[in-house]
């Protein structure tokens, strides 16, 4: 077989791999089990996963996982629910680390749920991280819960990075159009497989496939009963999710969209490669 043909086959095989665009494998729920979790993900055909930090405390752990496992792409940032765990010079450290490592910015954003923290502080932290992403031309993963109105206001005012991924998208179909025009990509988790999540399904149906991503949000957002491959009961009310379950997200999403599963894998892989350009070569 010629080298050209071998490379063509390699590209085709890569396009058949699944991408999990949002995981938190540094979470303490995986302590001592990451190797087994990664093995199960590989067994299901997951070839790439984006591991998002949530606070300054786990930046080095996320970078360490990326060094140990070739499939992992590190994203570093401060999540709106974890604002307290940061040093005085956290922003300078974030710019220094992301400027000297192949990584993105995330998970960052706004959260208006009860107990989520001061809204003004959330916005200040979000804006400062968006500015770093724009300055360094890095892709960013955005968390937005019950704050879409304010998110749209801020995005219209601040310096934005070119590539923004709205993870576990919970906005409306109307927002899809507006955010796409701003450079947005959209990731859906297993919650979209639950028929009660009508707004998410409408948003998914309205989306151009060249902006679609899929994820597990492991250890969170496990699928409805009957749509779980691997899980661990952490408590009576919480089942730990893991990246291998993204296989069911692909299968269910392909059915919802009426497209072949292999075509969906190819499209999401191409989207991820475009979104992660400069961060990952795979």
N, C-alpha and C positions, 0 to 999 in steps of 0.2 A: 504494500500500500504506500503510495507516495506521501511525502510530507504535507502537501497541499490537501490531499484527501483526509489525512489524519487530523489536520487542524479543523477541517470542515466538520468531521464527525465529532470532534471535541466540542466545537461551538454548539452543535445540535444537542449534545448531551447536556451541556450547561444550560441551555434554554429549557430543558426538561426538568431541571432541578427546581425545587421550591424555595422561595425566599420567605422568611419570617421577619417582617420589617419592624417588630417591636417586642423585645423580651427584656427581662431583668434577671439574668442568671446569677447576678451577684447577691440576690436576695437570700437572706438567712434560711429560707425554706428549702433551699437546695444544698445546704451545707453538707459536705461529705458525699453528695450524690451527683455532682455536675457531670462526671465522666459517664455515668450510666444514662443520664438525661441526654447528653450529647450523642451517645451511641444509639439511643432510640430515635433521635431526630434523623441521624444519618440513615438509619434503617428505613425510614419513611420517605427518604429522598430530599431532605432539607439540606441544601448546599450553602446557604447564606443566611445569617441572622444578625440583626442590628440589636446590640445590647446597650440599653440606655441607663445612664446613671440617674440617680434622683437627688443626690446631695454631694457636697464636696467630700464627704467622708468615704464615698465609694468610687471616686474617680480612679484611684490607683488599682483598685480591685478589678474594675471594668477593663482597664488597660492590660492588666495581667491576664485576664481571661482571653483577650484578643491575641496576646502573644502565645498563649498555650494552645488555642484552638483556631485553626486557619479560617474556619467558617464565620467566626465572630468579627463584626465590625463595631468598634467602640464609638459611642456618642457620650459626651460629657456635658453636664449642666446641673442646674438647680431647679427642681420641681417645685411648683407653687405650694405644695403641701409640706415641704421640708426646708423652709426658709431659715429656720433658726440655726441649723447645723452648718454654719459657714463662718470663716474667719474674717477679720477686718480687711485683709487683702485678697479675698476670694476671687474677685473679678480679675485682678492682675494675674493671679495664678491660673485662672481659666484661660486667659488669652495666651499666656506663656505655654501652657501644656498643649492646647489645641493648635498653636502655631508651630509646634515642633513634633507633633505626632499626627499620623494619618487617622483623623477622626472627624466626627461631626459634632454639632451642638445639640444637646437634648438630655433629658426631657425637660422642656420649659413650657410656661404658659400661664393660663388663668383658671382659677377654680372658685366658683361662687357658692359651693355647698356650705352648709352650716359647719363651723369649726375649721374652715380652710385657712383662716388667717387674714391679716389685714389686707384689704383690697389695694390700698395705695402702695404698700410695700410689694405686693405681688406684681403690680404693674411696673414699678421701678426696676425690679429684678428681671422681669421679662424683657423690658426694653433694652436694658444694658446687655443682655445676652444676645438679643437680636442684632444689636449694633456690632458685636464682635463677629457674629456669623457673617454679616454683610461685609465687614472690613476684610475678613480673611477668605471670603467667598466659600463658605462652608455650608453644607446642607443642614437643616435644622428640623428637629422633631417637636411638634407643638401639641400640647395638652390643652383642651378647652372644654370645660364643663359648666353649663348654665351661665355662660358669659359671652355668647356669640355677638350680642349687640356691641358690647365694649371692645371685644376683639376686633371687630370690623372698624370701629372708630380708630383704634390704635394703629392698625395696619395701614390706614389711610394717612397717618401723620408721620410715622417713624421711618427710619431707614430700614429697609427690608432686605434680607438675603434673597438671592435669585430662586433658591430651592427650599420650599417649605412643605413638610409632610404633616397633615392634620391626622393624628393617629386616633384609632377607635372613633372614627368620625360620627358625631351625633347631631350635626347640623342638618338643615333642610336642603331639599333639592334646589331651592332658589339660591342658597348660599354657595352651592357647588359651582354655579356659573360665575358668581362674583369672585370667589377664591381662586378659581382656575385662571381668571384674567390677571390675578396678582402673582401667578406662578405656583399655585398650590397643587399638591398631590394629596390623595386621600387613601387612608388605610382602614380596612374593615376587619373586625375580629369575629369570633364565633357568635357574638350576640346578634349579628345580622341574620343568622340561621333560625333565630327564634321568631316565629310568625307574629308575635306581639309587638316586635320592633318595626312598626310600619314606616315610621319616618326614615329610619336607616335604610330600609329596603327601597323607598322612593328615591332617596339620595343616590344609592347604588345604581338604580336603574337609569338615572339621569346622567351618569358619569361617562365621559369619553374614556374608553379603555386605556388610552395612553397616559392616563393619570391615576390608574388604579393600583393599589398595593393591598396586600393581605398580611395579617398578623395574628398572634395569639395573645399578646400582652401578658405572657407568662410572668409570674404565677397567677395572674388574675384572668377574668373574663372567659372562664371555661364554657364550652358550649352547652346547649340544653341537653337533657337526658336523651340518650340514643345517638348523640353526636360527640362522643368522647372516646378517644383511644386509650390514653394514659392519664391517670390522675391519682392524687394521693389525698386522703381525707386528713387535713391538718387539724380540723375541729369539727364539731357537729354541724357547723354552718358554712365551712369553707373547704372547697376542693381545690388542691393545687394544680394549676394548669402547667403544661410544658410544650416546647416547640414542636414535638412530633405531632401534636394535635392540629397543626396548621394544615395537614393533609386533608382533614375533614372540612376545614374552611374553604380550601380550594374546590373540593368536590361539591360542597353545598352552594358555593357562589357560582360555579359554572352552571349548575342547574337553575339557579335563580335568573341568571343572565341569558340562558339558552345558548351557551357556547360550549365547544368541546373543551374538556378539562386540559388536554395537552396544549391547546391554543391559549387557554388562560395562563397556564404555567409559563409559556413562552412570552406572552405579553407582559406579565408581571416581572419576569426576569429582566426583560429589556428596559422596563420602566425603572427598576431598581438600579440597574447598571448606569442608566442616564442620571438618575438622582444622586447616586453615590460617586459620580465621576470625580477623579482626583483623590478620593478617599480609599477606594478599593479598585484593584485591577480586574478582579474576577468577573 
